[in-house]
Amino acid sequence: MSFKKSFGYRGAHPDDYKYITNKNSISFTDVPDRVYIPVIQHIGAPAKIVVSVGQVVEEGQLIAEADGFVSANIHSSIPGTVAAIEERYISVGKKSKTIVIELNGEFRKSGKNIHLTDWKSMTKDQLLKKIKDYGIVGMGGATFPTHVKLTIPNGKNVDTLIINGAECEPYITGDHRLMIDRSEDLLEGINIINKILDVRNIYIGIESNKKDAIKRLKTLCLNRYNIKVVPLRVKYPQGDEKQIIKAITNRVVQVDQLPSDVGVIVQNVATVIAIKEAIVNDKPLIDRIVTVSGSGVKEPKNLKVKIGTLLKEVIEECGGLKEDVKKVVIGGPMMGFAQYDLEVPVTKGCSAVVALSEDDYTDFIPNGICLNCGKCINACAFGLAPTVINKYIKYNLFDKAAESGLMYCKECGACAWSCPARIPLVQNFRLGKDIYRKLTEKKKKNKG
């Protein structure tokens, strides 16, 4: 596998469509009458429900607690009554136990932006505990519990913090607007994280198509913060944490490594602001910024949305869908999930809702035969050969596919976007990974 040789030098260049919403400041949605809050909103074990039907809950109250180290607490996004606990589909096509809360009562935390806590007097352990207690997870899409990421194992030396403002997915502009509209909160959040990590180097990496955000943060950091703002080349998937580490520090995170193994921690812009709100404003992660965009929506916006709000209600806030809409995706068009139903809730990892018309996508083109053109290889920023992996999967050679890097594939979609034959490479890789895991587990059981 040519990982070392080509890592970080490849990539794709889809049209970004940022212009649709990048000038739209963040606005607020109406408070929904009901929210539907799944216990699966993060990597790791699902949270354990700690409320019952009929129970009255306050805004920000714990309703499901982390069930293990790699898990995350979940809180009510509105005051009200637990109307039901039921199985519902979430955006990734899985079912999750879901706590249904009916609005009733007064809001106590939302919208307040006053300093409640002097975090500078808090210890590292106190800061980590509050981040854990308030359910903060990575909001760039990975949803890894943040307290776990910021807990550095003994023997590892982290000297660099990178704030990921690349936002390389087409259409999505929520982080862009946060860097402009809430830049002071972002910088305070960075300082809070640095009290935990105590690093020498702090960078904010921003793709160069966000010139206003770069200018604003450079101006704020000048003579005030020991933070370097780094303009990045516009390239997909520049926002992947291993890519941004390579672009800024020239350090390569190998296949079997974590960023901390090369001395780096990466945090997404929205996550940093959520940390600030948890520590300073005593606010759990109960809402997030969602970009609603695409040619199929009437009024594209950047919205602050309560966790658990149904997708259809978010779209209604933007005037609804146009008649020619063909597909609605949660997340960006490259890594997001197409929805068959608008009755799914917004979760902590939902960065965008993209409504596409027929002119915007080409899934209706019949899948062709591989031309061996190599475009997928040129597009893979991780140095893989997608066409080779796909052929191994096609002929059920899953061990060979794994040897060729299948399990390292980030499912970023750059290969599928580049493929002139419209082969569904990402879907094939997801299926291949699932089969390979099951076969590996079966072999372990047989040996045992």
GULONU-617448 format. One record per residue (C-alpha): residue number from 1; residue in one letter; x, y, z. Coordinates in steps of 0.1 Angstrom, whole numbers, plus 5000, padded with zeros to 4 digits. Layout:
<atoms>
{k NUM; r A; c1 X; c2 Y; c3 Z}
...
</atoms>
This chain:
<atoms>
{k 1; r M; c1 5000; c2 5000; c3 5000}
{k 2; r S; c1 5014; c2 5034; c3 4990}
{k 3; r F; c1 5002; c2 5052; c3 5020}
{k 4; r K; c1 5034; c2 5069; c3 5030}
{k 5; r K; c1 5043; c2 5080; c3 4995}
{k 6; r S; c1 5011; c2 5097; c3 4985}
{k 7; r F; c1 4993; c2 5106; c3 5017}
{k 8; r G; c1 4981; c2 5142; c3 5018}
{k 9; r Y; c1 4989; c2 5150; c3 4982}
{k 10; r R; c1 4958; c2 5138; c3 4965}
{k 11; r G; c1 4922; c2 5149; c3 4968}
{k 12; r A; c1 4891; c2 5160; c3 4949}
{k 13; r H; c1 4879; c2 5194; c3 4939}
{k 14; r P; c1 4841; c2 5194; c3 4938}
{k 15; r D; c1 4822; c2 5227; c3 4934}
{k 16; r D; c1 4817; c2 5240; c3 4970}
{k 17; r Y; c1 4784; c2 5259; c3 4967}
{k 18; r K; c1 4794; c2 5278; c3 4998}
{k 19; r Y; c1 4780; c2 5310; c3 4983}
{k 20; r I; c1 4744; c2 5299; c3 4989}
{k 21; r T; c1 4747; c2 5304; c3 5027}
{k 22; r N; c1 4782; c2 5317; c3 5036}
{k 23; r K; c1 4768; c2 5353; c3 5041}
{k 24; r N; c1 4738; c2 5342; c3 5061}
{k 25; r S; c1 4744; c2 5349; c3 5098}
{k 26; r I; c1 4731; c2 5323; c3 5123}
{k 27; r S; c1 4694; c2 5325; c3 5130}
{k 28; r F; c1 4672; c2 5306; c3 5155}
{k 29; r T; c1 4645; c2 5281; c3 5148}
{k 30; r D; c1 4612; c2 5281; c3 5166}
{k 31; r V; c1 4611; c2 5258; c3 5196}
{k 32; r P; c1 4594; c2 5225; c3 5186}
{k 33; r D; c1 4564; c2 5212; c3 5205}
{k 34; r R; c1 4581; c2 5179; c3 5207}
{k 35; r V; c1 4617; c2 5167; c3 5205}
{k 36; r Y; c1 4629; c2 5131; c3 5197}
{k 37; r I; c1 4662; c2 5125; c3 5213}
{k 38; r P; c1 4681; c2 5093; c3 5204}
{k 39; r V; c1 4705; c2 5076; c3 5228}
{k 40; r I; c1 4728; c2 5069; c3 5199}
{k 41; r Q; c1 4744; c2 5102; c3 5190}
{k 42; r H; c1 4781; c2 5095; c3 5194}
{k 43; r I; c1 4808; c2 5069; c3 5188}
{k 44; r G; c1 4809; c2 5043; c3 5215}
{k 45; r A; c1 4783; c2 5027; c3 5237}
{k 46; r P; c1 4747; c2 5041; c3 5235}
{k 47; r A; c1 4737; c2 5062; c3 5265}
{k 48; r K; c1 4716; c2 5046; c3 5292}
{k 49; r I; c1 4682; c2 5061; c3 5298}
{k 50; r V; c1 4677; c2 5076; c3 5333}
{k 51; r V; c1 4641; c2 5090; c3 5329}
{k 52; r S; c1 4607; c2 5074; c3 5326}
{k 53; r V; c1 4575; c2 5081; c3 5308}
{k 54; r G; c1 4555; c2 5108; c3 5325}
{k 55; r Q; c1 4585; c2 5124; c3 5342}
{k 56; r V; c1 4589; c2 5162; c3 5341}
{k 57; r V; c1 4623; c2 5173; c3 5329}
{k 58; r E; c1 4640; c2 5207; c3 5327}
{k 59; r E; c1 4660; c2 5221; c3 5298}
{k 60; r G; c1 4695; c2 5208; c3 5301}
{k 61; r Q; c1 4686; c2 5179; c3 5325}
{k 62; r L; c1 4704; c2 5146; c3 5321}
{k 63; r I; c1 4681; c2 5121; c3 5304}
{k 64; r A; c1 4706; c2 5094; c3 5294}
{k 65; r E; c1 4740; c2 5088; c3 5309}
{k 66; r A; c1 4772; c2 5076; c3 5294}
{k 67; r D; c1 4774; c2 5038; c3 5296}
{k 68; r G; c1 4812; c2 5033; c3 5296}
{k 69; r F; c1 4843; c2 5054; c3 5291}
{k 70; r V; c1 4837; c2 5058; c3 5253}
{k 71; r S; c1 4802; c2 5071; c3 5256}
{k 72; r A; c1 4785; c2 5105; c3 5262}
{k 73; r N; c1 4757; c2 5120; c3 5284}
{k 74; r I; c1 4726; c2 5132; c3 5267}
{k 75; r H; c1 4704; c2 5160; c3 5280}
{k 76; r S; c1 4669; c2 5174; c3 5273}
{k 77; r S; c1 4669; c2 5202; c3 5248}
{k 78; r I; c1 4636; c2 5216; c3 5260}
{k 79; r P; c1 4616; c2 5217; c3 5293}
{k 80; r G; c1 4587; c2 5194; c3 5293}
{k 81; r T; c1 4573; c2 5159; c3 5300}
{k 82; r V; c1 4586; c2 5126; c3 5288}
{k 83; r A; c1 4558; c2 5115; c3 5265}
{k 84; r A; c1 4573; c2 5082; c3 5253}
{k 85; r I; c1 4604; c2 5061; c3 5250}
{k 86; r E; c1 4604; c2 5043; c3 5217}
{k 87; r E; c1 4625; c2 5028; c3 5189}
{k 88; r R; c1 4629; c2 5052; c3 5160}
{k 89; r Y; c1 4651; c2 5055; c3 5129}
{k 90; r I; c1 4680; c2 5080; c3 5130}
{k 91; r S; c1 4697; c2 5096; c3 5100}
{k 92; r V; c1 4722; c2 5068; c3 5094}
{k 93; r G; c1 4695; c2 5043; c3 5088}
{k 94; r K; c1 4697; c2 5025; c3 5122}
{k 95; r K; c1 4671; c2 5023; c3 5149}
{k 96; r S; c1 4678; c2 5038; c3 5183}
{k 97; r K; c1 4659; c2 5040; c3 5216}
{k 98; r T; c1 4645; c2 5076; c3 5215}
{k 99; r I; c1 4632; c2 5098; c3 5243}
{k 100; r V; c1 4602; c2 5118; c3 5232}
{k 101; r I; c1 4597; c2 5150; c3 5252}
{k 102; r E; c1 4567; c2 5173; c3 5250}
{k 103; r L; c1 4572; c2 5210; c3 5255}
{k 104; r N; c1 4559; c2 5223; c3 5288}
{k 105; r G; c1 4576; c2 5247; c3 5312}
{k 106; r E; c1 4602; c2 5275; c3 5312}
{k 107; r F; c1 4636; c2 5277; c3 5295}
{k 108; r R; c1 4664; c2 5285; c3 5319}
{k 109; r K; c1 4697; c2 5283; c3 5300}
{k 110; r S; c1 4691; c2 5289; c3 5263}
{k 111; r G; c1 4702; c2 5322; c3 5248}
{k 112; r K; c1 4721; c2 5334; c3 5279}
{k 113; r N; c1 4756; c2 5344; c3 5272}
{k 114; r I; c1 4768; c2 5356; c3 5306}
{k 115; r H; c1 4799; c2 5344; c3 5323}
{k 116; r L; c1 4788; c2 5320; c3 5351}
{k 117; r T; c1 4821; c2 5303; c3 5358}
{k 118; r D; c1 4857; c2 5316; c3 5362}
{k 119; r W; c1 4873; c2 5286; c3 5344}
{k 120; r K; c1 4908; c2 5300; c3 5350}
{k 121; r S; c1 4905; c2 5289; c3 5386}
{k 122; r M; c1 4895; c2 5253; c3 5377}
{k 123; r T; c1 4919; c2 5224; c3 5375}
{k 124; r K; c1 4924; c2 5202; c3 5344}
{k 125; r D; c1 4904; c2 5174; c3 5360}
{k 126; r Q; c1 4875; c2 5197; c3 5368}
{k 127; r L; c1 4874; c2 5210; c3 5333}
{k 128; r L; c1 4875; c2 5174; c3 5318}
{k 129; r K; c1 4847; c2 5163; c3 5342}
{k 130; r K; c1 4825; c2 5192; c3 5332}
{k 131; r I; c1 4831; c2 5185; c3 5295}
{k 132; r K; c1 4821; c2 5148; c3 5302}
{k 133; r D; c1 4791; c2 5157; c3 5324}
{k 134; r Y; c1 4777; c2 5180; c3 5297}
{k 135; r G; c1 4779; c2 5155; c3 5269}
{k 136; r I; c1 4803; c2 5173; c3 5246}
{k 137; r V; c1 4812; c2 5153; c3 5214}
{k 138; r G; c1 4830; c2 5160; c3 5182}
{k 139; r M; c1 4806; c2 5181; c3 5161}
{k 140; r G; c1 4824; c2 5179; c3 5128}
{k 141; r G; c1 4806; c2 5146; c3 5121}
{k 142; r A; c1 4828; c2 5120; c3 5140}
{k 143; r T; c1 4809; c2 5125; c3 5173}
{k 144; r F; c1 4838; c2 5111; c3 5194}
{k 145; r P; c1 4833; c2 5119; c3 5231}
{k 146; r T; c1 4855; c2 5150; c3 5237}
{k 147; r H; c1 4865; c2 5142; c3 5273}
{k 148; r V; c1 4881; c2 5109; c3 5259}
{k 149; r K; c1 4899; c2 5128; c3 5232}
{k 150; r L; c1 4913; c2 5153; c3 5256}
{k 151; r T; c1 4925; c2 5127; c3 5281}
{k 152; r I; c1 4960; c2 5120; c3 5270}
{k 153; r P; c1 4974; c2 5086; c3 5280}
{k 154; r N; c1 5005; c2 5084; c3 5301}
{k 155; r G; c1 5036; c2 5082; c3 5279}
{k 156; r K; c1 5022; c2 5104; c3 5251}
{k 157; r N; c1 5035; c2 5139; c3 5246}
{k 158; r V; c1 5011; c2 5162; c3 5229}
{k 159; r D; c1 5026; c2 5196; c3 5219}
{k 160; r T; c1 5002; c2 5208; c3 5192}
{k 161; r L; c1 4965; c2 5218; c3 5191}
{k 162; r I; c1 4948; c2 5223; c3 5158}
{k 163; r I; c1 4914; c2 5239; c3 5155}
{k 164; r N; c1 4897; c2 5225; c3 5124}
{k 165; r G; c1 4880; c2 5253; c3 5105}
{k 166; r A; c1 4885; c2 5237; c3 5071}
{k 167; r E; c1 4849; c2 5228; c3 5065}
{k 168; r C; c1 4857; c2 5212; c3 5032}
{k 169; r E; c1 4823; c2 5195; c3 5025}
{k 170; r P; c1 4803; c2 5213; c3 4998}
{k 171; r Y; c1 4773; c2 5235; c3 5009}
{k 172; r I; c1 4781; c2 5234; c3 5046}
{k 173; r T; c1 4789; c2 5269; c3 5061}
{k 174; r G; c1 4780; c2 5265; c3 5098}
{k 175; r D; c1 4816; c2 5266; c3 5111}
{k 176; r H; c1 4824; c2 5294; c3 5087}
{k 177; r R; c1 4796; c2 5315; c3 5103}
{k 178; r L; c1 4807; c2 5305; c3 5138}
{k 179; r M; c1 4842; c2 5317; c3 5131}
{k 180; r I; c1 4828; c2 5351; c3 5122}
{k 181; r D; c1 4797; c2 5354; c3 5144}
{k 182; r R; c1 4812; c2 5339; c3 5175}
{k 183; r S; c1 4849; c2 5343; c3 5171}
{k 184; r E; c1 4854; c2 5356; c3 5207}
{k 185; r D; c1 4837; c2 5325; c3 5221}
{k 186; r L; c1 4859; c2 5303; c3 5198}
{k 187; r L; c1 4891; c2 5319; c3 5211}
{k 188; r E; c1 4880; c2 5315; c3 5247}
{k 189; r G; c1 4872; c2 5279; c3 5241}
{k 190; r I; c1 4907; c2 5274; c3 5226}
{k 191; r N; c1 4922; c2 5288; c3 5258}
{k 192; r I; c1 4901; c2 5264; c3 5279}
{k 193; r I; c1 4914; c2 5235; c3 5259}
{k 194; r N; c1 4949; c2 5247; c3 5262}
{k 195; r K; c1 4946; c2 5248; c3 5300}
{k 196; r I; c1 4939; c2 5210; c3 5297}
{k 197; r L; c1 4966; c2 5202; c3 5272}
{k 198; r D; c1 4992; c2 5229; c3 5279}
{k 199; r V; c1 5007; c2 5227; c3 5243}
{k 200; r R; c1 5034; c2 5248; c3 5227}
{k 201; r N; c1 5017; c2 5253; c3 5193}
{k 202; r I; c1 4981; c2 5263; c3 5185}
{k 203; r Y; c1 4968; c2 5266; c3 5150}
{k 204; r I; c1 4935; c2 5274; c3 5134}
{k 205; r G; c1 4934; c2 5258; c3 5100}
{k 206; r I; c1 4909; c2 5274; c3 5076}
{k 207; r E; c1 4905; c2 5267; c3 5039}
{k 208; r S; c1 4914; c2 5298; c3 5019}
{k 209; r N; c1 4878; c2 5302; c3 5004}
{k 210; r K; c1 4868; c2 5317; c3 5038}
{k 211; r K; c1 4888; c2 5349; c3 5035}
{k 212; r D; c1 4866; c2 5369; c3 5059}
{k 213; r A; c1 4870; c2 5343; c3 5087}
{k 214; r I; c1 4907; c2 5342; c3 5082}
{k 215; r K; c1 4910; c2 5380; c3 5083}
{k 216; r R; c1 4888; c2 5383; c3 5114}
{k 217; r L; c1 4906; c2 5356; c3 5134}
{k 218; r K; c1 4940; c2 5369; c3 5124}
{k 219; r T; c1 4930; c2 5404; c3 5136}
{k 220; r L; c1 4917; c2 5391; c3 5169}
{k 221; r C; c1 4947; c2 5369; c3 5175}
{k 222; r L; c1 4973; c2 5396; c3 5168}
{k 223; r N; c1 4991; c2 5406; c3 5200}
{k 224; r R; c1 4964; c2 5389; c3 5221}
{k 225; r Y; c1 4967; c2 5352; c3 5217}
{k 226; r N; c1 4995; c2 5328; c3 5209}
{k 227; r I; c1 4975; c2 5313; c3 5181}
{k 228; r K; c1 4985; c2 5311; c3 5144}
{k 229; r V; c1 4958; c2 5312; c3 5118}
{k 230; r V; c1 4968; c2 5290; c3 5088}
{k 231; r P; c1 4951; c2 5294; c3 5054}
{k 232; r L; c1 4948; c2 5260; c3 5038}
{k 233; r R; c1 4945; c2 5249; c3 5002}
{k 234; r V; c1 4909; c2 5243; c3 4991}
{k 235; r K; c1 4908; c2 5206; c3 4986}
{k 236; r Y; c1 4885; c2 5177; c3 4996}
{k 237; r P; c1 4889; c2 5161; c3 5022}
{k 238; r Q; c1 4911; c2 5187; c3 5037}
{k 239; r G; c1 4890; c2 5187; c3 5069}
{k 240; r D; c1 4898; c2 5151; c3 5078}
{k 241; r E; c1 4920; c2 5153; c3 5109}
{k 242; r K; c1 4949; c2 5134; c3 5095}
{k 243; r Q; c1 4948; c2 5155; c3 5064}
{k 244; r I; c1 4948; c2 5188; c3 5083}
{k 245; r I; c1 4976; c2 5175; c3 5105}
{k 246; r K; c1 4997; c2 5168; c3 5074}
{k 247; r A; c1 4989; c2 5202; c3 5059}
{k 248; r I; c1 4998; c2 5222; c3 5089}
{k 249; r T; c1 5026; c2 5203; c3 5107}
{k 250; r N; c1 5038; c2 5179; c3 5079}
{k 251; r R; c1 5034; c2 5150; c3 5104}
{k 252; r V; c1 5019; c2 5118; c3 5090}
{k 253; r V; c1 4995; c2 5098; c3 5112}
{k 254; r Q; c1 5001; c2 5062; c3 5101}
{k 255; r V; c1 4973; c2 5037; c3 5095}
{k 256; r D; c1 4976; c2 5022; c3 5130}
{k 257; r Q; c1 4981; c2 5055; c3 5148}
{k 258; r L; c1 4960; c2 5082; c3 5164}
{k 259; r P; c1 4968; c2 5120; c3 5161}
{k 260; r S; c1 4981; c2 5120; c3 5197}
{k 261; r D; c1 5008; c2 5094; c3 5186}
{k 262; r V; c1 5024; c2 5122; c3 5166}
{k 263; r G; c1 5018; c2 5149; c3 5193}
{k 264; r V; c1 4986; c2 5165; c3 5180}
{k 265; r I; c1 4950; c2 5170; c3 5191}
{k 266; r V; c1 4925; c2 5182; c3 5166}
{k 267; r Q; c1 4892; c2 5199; c3 5176}
{k 268; r N; c1 4864; c2 5211; c3 5153}
{k 269; r V; c1 4853; c2 5248; c3 5156}
{k 270; r A; c1 4817; c2 5239; c3 5167}
{k 271; r T; c1 4831; c2 5215; c3 5194}
{k 272; r V; c1 4854; c2 5243; c3 5208}
{k 273; r I; c1 4824; c2 5266; c3 5212}
{k 274; r A; c1 4804; c2 5238; c3 5228}
{k 275; r I; c1 4832; c2 5234; c3 5253}
{k 276; r K; c1 4832; c2 5271; c3 5260}
{k 277; r E; c1 4794; c2 5270; c3 5266}
{k 278; r A; c1 4797; c2 5240; c3 5289}
{k 279; r I; c1 4825; c2 5255; c3 5310}
{k 280; r V; c1 4816; c2 5291; c3 5311}
{k 281; r N; c1 4778; c2 5292; c3 5305}
{k 282; r D; c1 4769; c2 5260; c3 5323}
{k 283; r K; c1 4752; c2 5247; c3 5292}
{k 284; r P; c1 4751; c2 5210; c3 5281}
{k 285; r L; c1 4752; c2 5202; c3 5244}
{k 286; r I; c1 4715; c2 5206; c3 5236}
{k 287; r D; c1 4716; c2 5225; c3 5203}
{k 288; r R; c1 4738; c2 5230; c3 5173}
{k 289; r I; c1 4743; c2 5250; c3 5141}
{k 290; r V; c1 4728; c2 5233; c3 5110}
{k 291; r T; c1 4733; c2 5246; c3 5075}
{k 292; r V; c1 4701; c2 5241; c3 5054}
{k 293; r S; c1 4711; c2 5245; c3 5017}
{k 294; r G; c1 4709; c2 5232; c3 4982}
{k 295; r S; c1 4688; c2 5241; c3 4951}
{k 296; r G; c1 4658; c2 5221; c3 4965}
{k 297; r V; c1 4651; c2 5243; c3 4995}
{k 298; r K; c1 4633; c2 5276; c3 4992}
{k 299; r E; c1 4652; c2 5297; c3 5018}
{k 300; r P; c1 4687; c2 5284; c3 5026}
{k 301; r K; c1 4699; c2 5293; c3 5061}
{k 302; r N; c1 4723; c2 5286; c3 5089}
{k 303; r L; c1 4701; c2 5277; c3 5119}
{k 304; r K; c1 4706; c2 5271; c3 5156}
{k 305; r V; c1 4686; c2 5239; c3 5161}
{k 306; r K; c1 4675; c2 5221; c3 5193}
{k 307; r I; c1 4688; c2 5185; c3 5194}
{k 308; r G; c1 4658; c2 5162; c3 5187}
{k 309; r T; c1 4640; c2 5186; c3 5163}
{k 310; r L; c1 4625; c2 5167; c3 5134}
{k 311; r L; c1 4641; c2 5172; c3 5099}
{k 312; r K; c1 4608; c2 5183; c3 5085}
{k 313; r E; c1 4605; c2 5211; c3 5110}
{k 314; r V; c1 4640; c2 5224; c3 5102}
{k 315; r I; c1 4631; c2 5224; c3 5065}
{k 316; r E; c1 4599; c2 5243; c3 5073}
{k 317; r E; c1 4619; c2 5270; c3 5090}
{k 318; r C; c1 4635; c2 5275; c3 5055}
{k 319; r G; c1 4603; c2 5278; c3 5036}
{k 320; r G; c1 4600; c2 5242; c3 5028}
{k 321; r L; c1 4612; c2 5222; c3 4998}
{k 322; r K; c1 4608; c2 5231; c3 4961}
{k 323; r E; c1 4587; c2 5209; c3 4939}
{k 324; r D; c1 4616; c2 5196; c3 4919}
{k 325; r V; c1 4636; c2 5183; c3 4949}
{k 326; r K; c1 4648; c2 5147; c3 4944}
{k 327; r K; c1 4670; c2 5140; c3 4974}
{k 328; r V; c1 4674; c2 5152; c3 5010}
{k 329; r V; c1 4708; c2 5145; c3 5026}
{k 330; r I; c1 4717; c2 5149; c3 5063}
{k 331; r G; c1 4753; c2 5160; c3 5063}
{k 332; r G; c1 4773; c2 5171; c3 5033}
{k 333; r P; c1 4767; c2 5155; c3 4998}
{k 334; r M; c1 4801; c2 5137; c3 5000}
{k 335; r M; c1 4797; c2 5119; c3 5033}
{k 336; r G; c1 4761; c2 5125; c3 5043}
{k 337; r F; c1 4732; c2 5101; c3 5043}
{k 338; r A; c1 4702; c2 5104; c3 5020}
{k 339; r Q; c1 4669; c2 5103; c3 5038}
{k 340; r Y; c1 4638; c2 5083; c3 5029}
{k 341; r D; c1 4618; c2 5100; c3 5056}
{k 342; r L; c1 4618; c2 5136; c3 5070}
{k 343; r E; c1 4606; c2 5123; c3 5104}
{k 344; r V; c1 4642; c2 5117; c3 5117}
{k 345; r P; c1 4657; c2 5140; c3 5144}
{k 346; r V; c1 4686; c2 5163; c3 5143}
{k 347; r T; c1 4714; c2 5149; c3 5165}
{k 348; r K; c1 4747; c2 5162; c3 5179}
{k 349; r G; c1 4765; c2 5152; c3 5147}
{k 350; r C; c1 4741; c2 5167; c3 5122}
{k 351; r S; c1 4760; c2 5196; c3 5105}
{k 352; r A; c1 4737; c2 5201; c3 5075}
{k 353; r V; c1 4706; c2 5193; c3 5056}
{k 354; r V; c1 4711; c2 5195; c3 5018}
{k 355; r A; c1 4681; c2 5193; c3 4995}
{k 356; r L; c1 4691; c2 5185; c3 4959}
{k 357; r S; c1 4672; c2 5187; c3 4926}
{k 358; r E; c1 4677; c2 5163; c3 4897}
{k 359; r D; c1 4703; c2 5186; c3 4882}
{k 360; r D; c1 4725; c2 5184; c3 4913}
{k 361; r Y; c1 4733; c2 5147; c3 4913}
{k 362; r T; c1 4738; c2 5118; c3 4889}
{k 363; r D; c1 4728; c2 5087; c3 4909}
{k 364; r F; c1 4702; c2 5079; c3 4883}
{k 365; r I; c1 4729; c2 5071; c3 4858}
{k 366; r P; c1 4732; c2 5033; c3 4856}
{k 367; r N; c1 4763; c2 5019; c3 4873}
{k 368; r G; c1 4789; c2 5013; c3 4846}
{k 369; r I; c1 4819; c2 4991; c3 4843}
{k 370; r C; c1 4853; c2 5001; c3 4857}
{k 371; r L; c1 4874; c2 5018; c3 4830}
{k 372; r N; c1 4907; c2 5014; c3 4848}
{k 373; r C; c1 4911; c2 5052; c3 4843}
{k 374; r G; c1 4927; c2 5057; c3 4877}
{k 375; r K; c1 4907; c2 5088; c3 4886}
{k 376; r C; c1 4896; c2 5073; c3 4919}
{k 377; r I; c1 4933; c2 5066; c3 4927}
{k 378; r N; c1 4942; c2 5103; c3 4920}
{k 379; r A; c1 4913; c2 5114; c3 4942}
{k 380; r C; c1 4921; c2 5093; c3 4973}
{k 381; r A; c1 4939; c2 5115; c3 4997}
{k 382; r F; c1 4949; c2 5085; c3 5018}
{k 383; r G; c1 4970; c2 5068; c3 4992}
{k 384; r L; c1 4947; c2 5039; c3 4985}
{k 385; r A; c1 4937; c2 5023; c3 4952}
{k 386; r P; c1 4899; c2 5022; c3 4954}
{k 387; r T; c1 4894; c2 5004; c3 4921}
{k 388; r V; c1 4916; c2 4975; c3 4933}
{k 389; r I; c1 4898; c2 4973; c3 4967}
{k 390; r N; c1 4865; c2 4973; c3 4949}
{k 391; r K; c1 4874; c2 4944; c3 4927}
{k 392; r Y; c1 4886; c2 4924; c3 4956}
{k 393; r I; c1 4852; c2 4930; c3 4973}
{k 394; r K; c1 4833; c2 4922; c3 4941}
{k 395; r Y; c1 4850; c2 4887; c3 4940}
{k 396; r N; c1 4846; c2 4881; c3 4978}
{k 397; r L; c1 4884; c2 4884; c3 4985}
{k 398; r F; c1 4878; c2 4903; c3 5017}
{k 399; r D; c1 4912; c2 4895; c3 5032}
{k 400; r K; c1 4929; c2 4909; c3 5001}
{k 401; r A; c1 4907; c2 4940; c3 5002}
{k 402; r A; c1 4918; c2 4945; c3 5039}
{k 403; r E; c1 4954; c2 4941; c3 5029}
{k 404; r S; c1 4949; c2 4968; c3 5003}
{k 405; r G; c1 4937; c2 4993; c3 5029}
{k 406; r L; c1 4899; c2 4987; c3 5030}
{k 407; r M; c1 4897; c2 4992; c3 5068}
{k 408; r Y; c1 4916; c2 5025; c3 5065}
{k 409; r C; c1 4892; c2 5040; c3 5040}
{k 410; r K; c1 4875; c2 5071; c3 5055}
{k 411; r E; c1 4844; c2 5067; c3 5032}
{k 412; r C; c1 4849; c2 5104; c3 5022}
{k 413; r G; c1 4834; c2 5098; c3 4988}
{k 414; r A; c1 4862; c2 5115; c3 4968}
{k 415; r C; c1 4867; c2 5083; c3 4947}
{k 416; r A; c1 4830; c2 5079; c3 4939}
{k 417; r W; c1 4827; c2 5115; c3 4930}
{k 418; r S; c1 4856; c2 5111; c3 4906}
{k 419; r C; c1 4844; c2 5079; c3 4890}
{k 420; r P; c1 4830; c2 5084; c3 4854}
{k 421; r A; c1 4813; c2 5050; c3 4856}
{k 422; r R; c1 4794; c2 5061; c3 4887}
{k 423; r I; c1 4803; c2 5029; c3 4906}
{k 424; r P; c1 4790; c2 5031; c3 4941}
{k 425; r L; c1 4824; c2 5027; c3 4957}
{k 426; r V; c1 4816; c2 5040; c3 4992}
{k 427; r Q; c1 4786; c2 5018; c3 4995}
{k 428; r N; c1 4806; c2 4988; c3 4984}
{k 429; r F; c1 4834; c2 4996; c3 5009}
{k 430; r R; c1 4809; c2 4999; c3 5037}
{k 431; r L; c1 4795; c2 4965; c3 5028}
{k 432; r G; c1 4829; c2 4951; c3 5025}
{k 433; r K; c1 4840; c2 4964; c3 5059}
{k 434; r D; c1 4809; c2 4949; c3 5075}
{k 435; r I; c1 4815; c2 4915; c3 5059}
{k 436; r Y; c1 4852; c2 4915; c3 5067}
{k 437; r R; c1 4845; c2 4924; c3 5104}
{k 438; r K; c1 4820; c2 4895; c3 5107}
{k 439; r L; c1 4844; c2 4870; c3 5090}
{k 440; r T; c1 4872; c2 4881; c3 5113}
{k 441; r E; c1 4850; c2 4877; c3 5144}
{k 442; r K; c1 4839; c2 4843; c3 5132}
{k 443; r K; c1 4875; c2 4832; c3 5127}
{k 444; r K; c1 4883; c2 4844; c3 5163}
{k 445; r K; c1 4854; c2 4824; c3 5177}
{k 446; r N; c1 4865; c2 4792; c3 5158}
{k 447; r K; c1 4900; c2 4795; c3 5171}
{k 448; r G; c1 4887; c2 4800; c3 5206}
</atoms>
